[in-house]
């Protein structure tokens, strides 16, 4: 989720960050939330499972009927992220507010970039 939010931020801002800055984001998140994180971990496998689900695909096709491919993809990504957040919140660590953490990533990024 952290890598995903970093990538989203960079895409929206048309920016790039160094490997060291990415590592600092993970360090800050880990330190402030008492989490053990791995910067090299694959992007959310939960999201991949959701996005790869035939049932999810059919529901998104029906929901997004008539929308452009770009809008459909962004809508599917948003819904998959929300479902993954619910899963994380319930099964990974109920003490961590996943939505808040996701929303705080730009702040962690700014701090990491500033050094």
Secondary structure by P-SEA (a helix, b strand, c coil): caaaaaaaaaaaacccccaaaaaaaaaaaaaaacccccccccccaaaaaaaacaaaaaaaaaaaccccaaaaaaaaaaaaaaaaaaaaacccccccaaaaaaaaaaaaaaaaaac
